[in-house]
Amino acid sequence: MENIKELLPTGSVVRLVDGEKYLMIVGVMQTMAGLRKKECDYLGVLYPEGYLGDEFLYGFNHVDVEEIVFRGYEDQEREEFLAKLSDLYEEREQKKEKRKGRFLR
């Protein structure tokens, strides 16, 4: 996600491109565990079922969202969270660039 402030809030209900079921967003900017750690904009669970176990957690990106059915709650605390998250990812990108520069020499 290029602009973290565009992230949908937790609690939002969406339908993905070619999706048959709705998903409710339960996390943002997540790293999915597994053989290859995959970063994704959102972590979702089936709606209306909710959490049914780890095998029913879905990682997806903002570009995969075809329809926003319901937008979750937003307040000042969320704005502060997004600002901290943005700073964290900016710092991480800067560190990546520094490491990349070391290997190019």
N, C-alpha and C positions, 0 to 999 in steps of 0.2 A: 504494500500500500504506500503510495507516494505521499499522500497527505493524511496523516493520522487523524486529524480533526474531522475527516469525512467518514470515519468508522461509525457504523451503526451501533447504538447502545445495546447493552445486554438486555435481554427480554424481547428484543425485536423478533418478529416472525417473518420469514422470507420463504420464497420458492426459488429454487435454483433453475438455471437453464436446463431444460429437459427433465426437470424434477417432477415426481408424481406426488410427493408428500411435502408438507411444510416442515421447516426446521426453525427451532427457537434458538437464538444466539445465547450461549451461556458463558462465552469467553471471547476476548479479543487479543490479537497478536500472540497467538499460541504456537508452541513447538510441539508437533506430534511425535511421540516416541516411536521407535521401531528400528528396523535395520538402517534406514536413512532418516535422520531427523529432518522433518519437513516443517518449514515455517508456513503458517497460514494466517490470514487476517482474522478468521473467526473459527470458533468451535461451537458446534450446534448439536442439538438433540432433536429427535422426532417430536413434532407437535401434532396432536395434543398429548401424546404418551409421556413425554419427558424422559428423564434419565432411566435407561433400562440396563445399564452396564457399559463398561468401556468399549465393548464391541459395537455399540450403537452410538458412538461419538463420531461426529463428522467434521473434518477440517475442510474449510473452503475459503476462497478469496472473494473480495468485493466484486471482481469482474464476473464471478459465477452467479451472482444474484440477478435473477430476471424480474422478480416482483417483490416489493416490500409490502407485506400484508398489514403489519402493525409495527410502529416505531416505538421502541422501549423508552423508559423513563430517563430524562436528562435533567441534571441540576448542576449546581456549582461544584459539588464534589467530583462529578464526572469530568467537568472542564479541567479541574486541577489534575485529575488522574491523566487525562489526555496530554496535558502540558508536560507532566513528568515523563510519560511514555515517549513523547516526541523527543525530549532531551536525551533520554536513554538511548534511543535508536540513532540519534545524531552522533552521540559519543561513540557508539559501536561502529558506525560507518567510518568515522574518522580513524579509529584504531585499525580497521580493515585496510584503509588506504595507506596508512603508515607501514603496515606489515607487507602490503603488496609492493611498496617502494623499496623495501629492503631486499626483496627477492629479484628485483629488476636490475640491481646494480651488478 
